[in-house]
């Protein structure tokens, strides 16, 4: 059962806990069933990518990972 969330896509939020504490960023997506959000340029992980049609060489890609919604606070204004 998903809870109604007060944070929406496009909102500006501040990270209040974790490694990126103090950073602010825009919400790229909300995952209501998992109670998580993805914030631009926060909690970035390096992911390995196999070679494909789009990426001939493969290699590493920086990807934003989900953050628990309790660890972010909406910034007013």
C-alpha positions, 0 to 999 in steps of 0.5 A: 500500500503506497502512501500519498507523498508530498514530494513531486517530480520537478520539486527542489529538495535538500538531502538531510541524511546520508553521504550527500547530506546538505546537497540540494537538487531537483527530483527526477522521479518518485518511486511511491511503492518503494518510498524513494526518490531519485535526485539529480547529481545526488547518490551517484554510482558508477555502473558498468555497461556492456557494449551495445548498439548505442554504446560500442565500447561499453565502459562506465556510466554514472547513474543516480540511485534512489534515496529514501524519501525520509532522507530528503526535505522539500525546499520552499521557493 
